[in-house]
Structure formats: structure tokens, C-alpha cells
């Protein structure tokens, strides 16, 4: 699993929001790719909780070579709304 962040600059100098992105590498470059996000409307927490547990399972599956296509997860798609 590769974890990165997209930095979103704030309106006030010195403020910024971080958008975490989790990427799981599939074993087959020709397999379909999947993008999953949660909390587009910041307070929607069930999807964020689900992705927390799903990412743990995907981490194990990736290490076992059981992930066919690339998977990208954005667990908090609206960090500004969650602030």
C-alpha cells in the first residue's frame, strides 16, 4: 500500500488541508482499476469507517498477491468540510 497526501491550500495564510490517498497495487496491469471515496459530504462517517476496515483487508490481500487491479481509496474526500 502506498499512502500519499494531496495538500489543499486554505484561504487563510498558513492553513492547509490534507487529503489522504491510499493506493493498492494490483498484480495485473490490464485488470480493471477501482476508485473508492467516502465522506464527500464531510459528516458522513459510515463510509469512512468502512474504508478503515476495508483498507486493512486490502493491505493483507495486496501482500498475498490477491489484488488483481489497482485500487485507490480516498477515505475523507472533503477534508475542508470535516474541519
N, C-alpha and C positions, 0 to 999 in steps of 0.2 A: 504494500500500500504506500502510495506517495501522498503526503499531506502538504498542501500549499495554501497560501492565503492571497486573496485579492484585496488590495488596500483601496478603500473608498475615502477620498479626502472630504473632510467636513466643511461646513460653511464658516465656522469659526476657526481662525488661525490656530494651528497646533492640535486640532481634533481630527480624528480619522476613525473609520470603522473597518473591521477586518472580516472578510467573508471567507470562511474555511472551505476548502475543496479537497475531497478525498478521491483518489484515483486508484482503481484496482486494475492491474494489467492482465488481460486475457491471454490465453495461450495460442489463440488462433486469430491472426490479424484480419482474416476475412469474415470472422463471425460478427454478428450484429453488435453494435455498441449501445449502451444504455445510459441514460441520464436521469437521475432521480433528485428531486429537491423537495424541501419541506419549509414550512413557515413563511411562505410568501406574504401572507397576512400575519405579521410578526407574532401575534399571540396564539397561533395555532400550534399547541405543543404536542399533540399526539403523534404527528408525523415526525417531529424531531426526536421524540423518544423511540419511535420505531426504527429510525435510521441509526440511532445509537446502537441498538441491539443487532440490527442487520449488518452494520459495518464490522462488528466483532466476528460474526459468522463469515462474512466475505473475506476478512483477513485470514481466517483459518483456511477457507476454500482456496484462496489465492496461493497460499504457501504449499498446498497439496496439489496445485496444478488443476484444480477443478473449476476454474472460471474460464469459460470459453471466450467471450468477447469482453472488451474493455468496459468498465463500469465507472461512471463519475457520479459522486454524491455531493450535494450541497445541503447540509443539514439545517442551515439558517439562511434562507435566501433573501431575507430582509433584515440585516443587522441594524439598520437605521431605525426601523420601526420597533425593534426589540430594546433599543437603548432607553 
